[in-house]
Amino acid sequence: MNILRDILYKVTLEKVVGNTGVAIRELQFDSREIGLDDVFIAIKGTVSDGHEYIEKAVNQGALAVVCETMPKHIVNGITYVQVADSQQALAMMAANYYGNPSESIKLVGITGTNGKTTISTLLYNLFTAAGFECGLLSTVKILVGRTGYKATHTTPDSLTINKYLAKMVAAGVEFCFMEVSSHGIHQKRTEGLHFTGGIFTNLSHDHLDYHKDFKEYRDVKKKFFDDLPKSAFALTNIDDKNGNVMLQNTSAKKYTYALKSYADYKAQILENQFSGLLLKINNNELWVRLIGSFNAYNVLAIYATAELLGLEQMETLQLLSTLESVDGRFQFSISAREKITAIVDYAHTPDALKNVLETINAIRTGNETLITVVGCGGDRDTTKRPKMAHIASQLSTKAIFTSDNPRTEDPEAIIEEMEQGVPPENYKKTLSVTDRKQAIKTACQLAETNDIILIAGKGHETYQEINGKRTDFDDFKIVNQLLTALNK
């Protein structure tokens, strides 16, 4: 039985009307989900204000309401709790409701612009291979042991996080690796969680449709490290100019990793090929099946984290050598007859696209044509569109601009905004094909023996969203089907 006053533990209360000693059933922040004896937490969201639905929630059977502003109409028998911040209250209440599961697991959060999914997923794979029961909360999937659940956000809402952490505790999970997004931190979804460690990957242009400016985006990421306890570790990429910023006010034990700077964990790239990387990590040579300098950073962060979590060095090195790339992250195949290399990558920021293209250019001999298919998402940061197109046109032999997930925007208008970033000397190198499948088909038709096709932006996603409707769309499947058909 859950008593309301117990669920409100550590929540800063401003005013209470009614009895907090009542037994409640579930916590809800969506009025449509309210059932008898539930608690409704009214949250001021970016689209709607939950306070407008308090009356509806009470009519549907809510026994208690948590809100920032008391409603004008108070119903007898209903408990009203006024708090300063409903999002923060939800996070604390969710943790209490599920028995504070993060305190019973070694929870590691990974934040930064790029690399979160790769690092969290490969840490899960590595520790699972080492014989531990593990959990994963990522963009791609949620895993409790080996049982998978569908993920809808990079960082789920507080209730979802704690629900799955509680499942992990029940399943005997020892380690959980979790992507921590700037949205999740800003919306206080991670408040009330006890982290064993935090990892900072890098910071570049992203989510400026949500955050006011780059400084706010950076400071939100920094807050995650500010809130880490003394018992935790804070591991940061010191090669990134914001790496040190993350550590400025943290109470956690500080560690650094780098390829270019002096650091606690240092790596050097000895060989970089399509088949993998030969690295030297703290004087140990290691071959991994991951590609590119950005993955060298990811591998180094994984190596450091494994050591900080107590894994033996030689076992870590051996397990790292067996890891495969994550779906949609530099995922590639080579066509049987024409030997055309098709690469699918989630690169949806200027920095990520630049990293992937520079990696390909560093590996290829120069005799192959590099054709890049890229789009930009609708209802998202518009300022990165011309930058993405500029990079694609500059670093590719041919760039094809197309739709990503247009959502509610006109896809052709998005492409026009992208085209503004193409310098005049690169006009002849670009094409615009609005239909994404047709754009991929065009790339396949243009490609000749040994050429390289990069399809960027959607990566692991298996859908395309147009005007609120999602249809099946898998870049990797489509390019392989088209290459197979063309090679017959």
C-alpha positions in Angstrom: 0.0 0.0 0.0 1.4 3.4 -1.0 0.6 6.3 1.4 0.7 9.8 -0.1 2.8 11.3 2.6 5.5 8.6 2.0 5.5 9.3 -1.7 6.0 13.0 -1.0 9.2 12.3 0.9 11.9 15.0 0.0 9.4 17.0 -2.0 9.4 20.7 -1.0 5.7 21.4 -0.1 4.3 25.0 -0.3 0.8 24.2 0.8 -1.4 21.2 1.5 -5.2 21.1 1.5 -6.6 17.8 2.7 -5.2 14.5 4.1 -1.8 13.2 3.0 -2.4 10.0 4.9 -4.5 8.5 2.2 -3.6 5.3 0.3 -3.1 6.0 -3.4 -3.0 3.6 -6.4 -0.8 5.1 -9.1 1.0 8.4 -10.1 -0.1 10.0 -13.4 0.8 13.2 -15.2 -1.4 12.5 -18.2 -5.1 13.2 -17.2 -6.3 10.7 -19.8 -4.6 7.8 -17.8 -6.3 8.7 -14.5 -8.1 6.0 -12.6 -9.7 5.6 -9.2 -7.5 6.7 -6.3 -4.6 7.9 -8.5 -2.5 11.0 -7.9 -2.5 13.6 -10.7 0.7 15.7 -11.1 -0.1 18.8 -13.1 2.9 19.8 -15.2 3.4 22.9 -17.3 4.6 21.3 -20.6 5.9 22.9 -23.8 2.6 22.0 -25.6 -0.1 22.1 -22.9 -0.5 22.9 -19.2 -1.6 20.1 -16.9 -3.2 22.5 -14.6 -6.0 22.9 -17.2 -6.9 19.3 -16.6 -7.1 19.1 -12.8 -10.9 19.2 -12.8 -11.0 16.4 -15.4 -8.6 14.3 -13.4 -10.7 14.7 -10.2 -13.9 13.7 -12.1 -12.1 10.6 -13.4 -11.3 9.5 -9.8 -8.1 11.2 -8.8 -7.8 11.1 -5.0 -5.0 13.7 -4.9 -3.6 16.5 -7.0 0.0 17.9 -7.1 0.3 21.3 -8.7 2.2 24.6 -8.8 -0.9 26.7 -8.7 -3.9 25.8 -6.5 -7.2 25.5 -8.6 -10.0 28.0 -7.8 -12.4 25.1 -7.2 -11.4 22.8 -4.3 -13.3 19.6 -4.1 -14.1 18.1 -0.6 -12.3 14.8 0.0 -9.6 15.5 -2.5 -6.0 16.3 -1.3 -4.3 19.2 -3.0 -0.5 19.6 -2.7 1.1 22.8 -3.9 4.8 22.6 -4.9 7.3 25.0 -6.4 8.2 22.7 -9.3 5.8 19.9 -10.5 8.5 18.3 -12.7 10.9 18.0 -9.8 8.0 16.7 -7.6 7.1 14.1 -10.1 10.7 12.8 -10.3 11.0 12.6 -6.5 7.6 11.0 -6.1 8.3 8.5 -8.9 11.5 7.4 -7.1 9.7 7.0 -3.8 6.7 5.2 -5.4 9.0 2.5 -6.9 11.1 2.2 -3.8 14.1 4.3 -5.0 15.4 1.5 -7.2 18.5 3.5 -8.4 20.0 3.1 -4.9 20.1 -0.7 -5.4 21.8 -0.6 -8.8 25.1 0.8 -10.1 23.6 3.4 -12.5 25.8 5.2 -15.0 24.6 8.2 -17.0 26.1 9.1 -20.3 25.5 12.7 -21.6 26.8 14.8 -24.5 25.8 15.6 -28.1 27.2 12.5 -29.8 28.1 9.0 -28.7 25.5 8.4 -25.9 23.8 5.5 -27.6 27.0 3.8 -28.7 28.7 4.1 -25.3 25.6 3.0 -23.3 24.8 0.1 -25.5 28.4 -1.2 -25.8 28.8 -0.9 -22.0 25.7 -3.0 -21.6 27.0 -5.5 -24.1 30.5 -5.6 -22.5 29.3 -6.1 -18.9 26.7 -8.7 -20.0 29.5 -10.6 -21.8 31.5 -10.4 -18.6 28.7 -12.3 -16.8 26.8 -9.5 -15.1 23.0 -8.9 -15.2 22.7 -5.5 -16.8 20.1 -2.9 -17.8 20.0 -0.3 -20.6 17.9 2.9 -21.0 18.8 4.2 -24.5 17.3 6.0 -27.6 17.2 2.6 -29.4 15.8 0.3 -26.7 15.2 -0.4 -23.0 16.7 -3.7 -21.8 16.0 -5.4 -18.4 18.5 -8.2 -18.4 17.9 -9.7 -21.9 14.3 -8.6 -22.1 13.7 -5.7 -24.5 11.1 -2.9 -24.4 10.4 -0.2 -26.9 12.1 3.2 -26.2 10.2 6.5 -27.1 12.6 9.1 -25.8 16.4 9.4 -25.3 15.7 9.9 -21.6 12.2 8.6 -20.6 9.9 10.4 -18.2 10.5 10.0 -14.5 7.8 7.4 -14.0 9.1 5.2 -16.9 12.7 5.5 -15.7 11.8 4.3 -12.2 9.4 1.7 -13.4 12.1 0.0 -15.4 14.8 0.5 -12.8 12.4 -1.3 -10.3 12.0 -4.1 -12.9 15.8 -4.3 -13.0 16.1 -4.6 -9.3 13.6 -7.4 -9.3 15.5 -9.1 -12.0 18.8 -9.0 -10.1 20.4 -6.4 -12.4 23.7 -5.0 -11.0 24.6 -2.4 -13.6 22.4 0.0 -15.6 23.7 2.2 -18.4 21.5 5.2 -19.3 21.5 7.9 -21.9 20.9 11.3 -20.3 19.7 14.0 -22.7 19.6 17.7 -22.2 15.8 17.6 -22.4 15.8 15.0 -19.7 18.0 17.1 -17.4 16.2 20.3 -18.1 12.8 18.7 -17.4 14.2 17.2 -14.2 13.5 13.6 -15.3 16.7 12.4 -13.7 16.1 14.2 -10.3 15.8 11.7 -7.4 18.1 9.2 -9.1 21.3 7.9 -7.5 24.1 7.7 -10.1 27.3 5.7 -9.5 28.9 7.6 -12.4 28.5 10.1 -15.2 30.3 10.3 -18.6 30.6 13.4 -20.8 31.3 12.7 -24.5 31.3 16.0 -26.4 29.3 19.1 -27.0 28.3 20.5 -30.4 25.4 22.2 -32.2 22.1 20.5 -31.3 18.7 21.1 -29.8 18.9 24.9 -30.1 15.2 24.7 -31.1 14.6 23.8 -27.4 17.4 25.6 -25.6 17.7 29.4 -25.8 21.3 29.2 -26.9 24.5 27.1 -26.8 25.4 28.3 -23.3 22.1 27.1 -21.8 22.5 23.8 -23.7 26.0 23.4 -22.1 24.9 24.5 -18.6 22.1 22.0 -18.6 24.5 19.2 -19.4 26.8 20.6 -16.7 24.0 20.4 -14.1 24.0 16.6 -14.4 27.6 16.6 -13.1 26.9 19.3 -10.5 24.3 17.0 -9.0 26.5 13.8 -8.8 27.2 12.6 -5.3 30.7 12.4 -3.7 30.6 8.6 -4.0 30.2 8.8 -7.8 32.8 9.2 -10.6 32.7 12.0 -13.3 34.5 11.0 -16.5 35.0 13.6 -19.1 36.4 14.0 -22.6 39.2 16.5 -22.0 39.8 17.0 -25.8 36.4 18.7 -26.0 36.6 22.4 -25.0 33.7 21.9 -22.7 35.2 18.9 -21.0 36.7 20.8 -18.1 33.5 22.9 -17.7 31.6 19.7 -16.8 33.9 19.1 -13.8 34.0 22.6 -12.4 31.4 22.2 -9.6 31.0 18.4 -9.2 31.5 16.7 -5.9 32.2 13.4 -7.7 35.7 11.9 -8.2 37.1 13.4 -11.4 38.6 11.5 -14.3 39.6 12.4 -17.9 40.0 10.7 -21.2 41.5 12.0 -24.5 43.2 11.2 -27.8 45.1 14.5 -28.0 45.6 15.8 -24.5 47.2 14.6 -21.3 44.5 12.6 -19.5 44.0 9.7 -17.0 42.9 7.5 -19.9 44.8 8.1 -23.2 44.4 6.4 -26.6 46.2 6.6 -29.9 44.9 5.5 -33.3 47.5 3.3 -35.0 45.3 2.1 -37.9 41.9 3.2 -39.1 40.2 1.0 -41.7 36.6 -0.1 -42.7 37.3 -3.3 -40.9 38.1 -1.6 -37.6 40.6 0.4 -35.5 43.9 -0.5 -34.1 44.3 1.5 -30.9 46.9 1.9 -28.2 45.1 2.5 -24.8 47.3 3.2 -21.8 50.2 1.3 -23.5 48.0 -1.7 -24.5 47.4 -2.4 -28.2 43.8 -3.3 -29.1 41.9 -4.1 -32.3 38.2 -3.2 -32.3 35.5 -3.6 -35.0 34.5 0.0 -34.7 35.5 2.7 -37.2 36.7 6.3 -37.0 38.2 8.6 -34.5 34.8 9.4 -32.9 34.6 5.6 -32.1 38.1 5.7 -30.7 36.7 8.2 -28.1 33.8 5.9 -27.5 36.0 2.9 -26.9 38.2 4.9 -24.6 35.2 6.0 -22.5 34.0 2.4 -22.3 37.5 1.2 -21.3 37.8 3.9 -18.6 34.2 3.2 -17.2 34.8 -0.5 -17.1 38.0 0.1 -15.0 36.2 2.6 -12.7 33.4 0.0 -12.1 36.0 -2.6 -11.1 36.4 -4.8 -14.2 39.9 -6.3 -14.6 42.0 -4.6 -17.4 42.8 -7.6 -19.5 39.3 -8.9 -19.4 38.0 -5.4 -20.5 40.5 -5.3 -23.4 39.5 -8.8 -24.5 35.8 -8.0 -24.4 36.3 -4.7 -26.2 37.8 -6.6 -29.2 34.6 -8.6 -29.6 32.1 -5.7 -29.6 30.1 -4.9 -32.8 28.8 -1.5 -33.9 25.4 -0.4 -32.7 22.5 -0.4 -35.2 22.4 2.7 -37.3 25.8 3.9 -36.0 28.3 3.6 -38.9 26.5 0.4 -39.9 27.8 -0.8 -43.3 27.5 -3.5 -45.9 29.3 -4.2 -49.2 27.3 -5.3 -52.3 28.3 -8.7 -53.6 29.0 -7.8 -57.2 29.8 -4.1 -57.5 31.6 -3.9 -54.1 29.7 -0.7 -53.3 30.0 0.2 -49.6 26.7 1.4 -48.1 27.0 3.1 -44.7 24.0 4.1 -42.6 24.6 6.5 -39.7 22.5 8.5 -37.2 24.5 11.7 -37.8 21.9 14.4 -37.5 24.0 17.2 -36.2 26.7 19.2 -38.2 29.5 17.8 -35.9 28.3 14.2 -36.2 28.0 14.4 -40.0 31.5 16.0 -40.3 33.0 13.2 -38.1 31.5 10.5 -40.2 32.5 12.1 -43.5 36.0 12.8 -42.3 36.3 9.2 -41.1 35.2 7.9 -44.6 37.6 10.3 -46.4 40.5 9.2 -44.1 39.9 5.6 -45.0 39.1 5.7 -48.7 41.9 5.9 -51.3 40.4 8.8 -53.2 39.6 6.7 -56.3 36.1 6.0 -55.1 33.1 8.4 -55.4 31.6 9.3 -52.0 27.8 9.9 -52.4 26.0 11.4 -49.3 22.3 11.2 -48.9 21.2 13.6 -46.1 18.1 15.5 -44.8 17.1 17.5 -41.7 14.2 16.8 -39.4 11.1 19.0 -39.4 9.9 20.9 -36.2 13.5 20.9 -35.0 16.4 23.3 -34.8 16.4 25.1 -38.2 19.8 26.8 -37.8 21.7 23.5 -38.4 20.1 22.9 -41.8 22.5 25.1 -44.0 25.4 23.9 -41.9 24.6 20.2 -42.6 24.3 20.9 -46.3 27.6 22.9 -46.4 29.4 20.0 -44.7 27.9 17.4 -47.0 28.7 19.3 -50.1 32.2 20.1 -49.0 33.2 16.6 -47.9 31.4 14.5 -50.4 31.9 13.9 -54.1 28.1 14.2 -54.6 25.5 15.3 -52.0 21.8 14.4 -52.3 19.5 16.5 -50.1 16.3 14.7 -49.2 13.6 14.4 -46.5 14.5 13.1 -43.0 11.4 13.1 -40.7 9.6 16.2 -42.1 6.9 15.9 -39.3 4.5 18.9 -39.8 6.9 20.9 -42.0 7.0 21.1 -45.8 9.9 18.8 -46.8 10.7 20.9 -49.9 10.9 24.0 -47.7 13.4 22.2 -45.4 15.6 21.2 -48.3 15.5 24.8 -49.6 16.8 26.0 -46.2 19.6 23.3 -46.4 20.6 24.5 -49.9 21.3 28.0 -48.6 24.4 26.6 -46.9 26.0 25.3 -50.2 28.8 27.5 -51.4 28.7 28.4 -55.1 31.7 26.2 -56.0 29.8 23.1 -54.7 26.5 23.7 -56.6 27.3 21.2 -59.3 28.0 18.6 -56.6 24.5 18.6 -55.2 21.1 17.2 -56.1 17.7 17.6 -54.3 15.3 14.6 -54.3 12.4 15.1 -51.9 11.3 11.5 -51.6 13.8 9.7 -49.4 13.6 6.3 -51.0 14.0 7.8 -54.4 17.0 9.8 -53.1 18.6 6.5 -51.9 17.8 4.8 -55.2 19.4 7.8 -57.1 22.6 7.3 -55.0 22.6 3.6 -55.8 22.2 4.3 -59.6 25.0 6.9 -59.5 27.4 4.6 -57.6 29.9 2.5 -59.6 32.2 -0.3 -58.5 34.0 0.3 -55.2 32.1 3.6 -54.6 30.8 4.6 -51.2 27.2 5.7 -50.2 26.6 7.4 -46.9 22.9 7.7 -45.8 22.8 10.0 -42.8 20.3 11.3 -40.3 18.0 8.5 -39.3 20.3 5.6 -38.5 18.5 3.0 -36.3 15.0 4.5 -37.0 12.6 2.1 -38.7 10.0 4.7 -39.6 9.5 8.0 -41.4 7.2 10.7 -39.9 5.2 12.9 -42.2 2.3 15.0 -41.0 2.0 13.1 -37.8 1.9 9.7 -39.5 4.6 7.1 -39.2 5.3 4.7 -42.0 7.8 1.9 -42.1 11.2 3.1 -43.4 14.5 1.5 -42.7 17.5 3.1 -44.4 19.7 0.0 -44.1 17.1 -2.4 -45.4 16.2 -0.1 -48.3 19.7 0.6 -49.5 20.6 -3.1 -49.4 17.4 -4.1 -51.3 18.1 -1.4 -54.0 21.8 -2.4 -54.4 20.8 -6.1 -54.7 18.1 -5.3 -57.3 20.5 -3.1 -59.3 23.3 -5.7 -59.2 21.1 -8.5 -60.7 
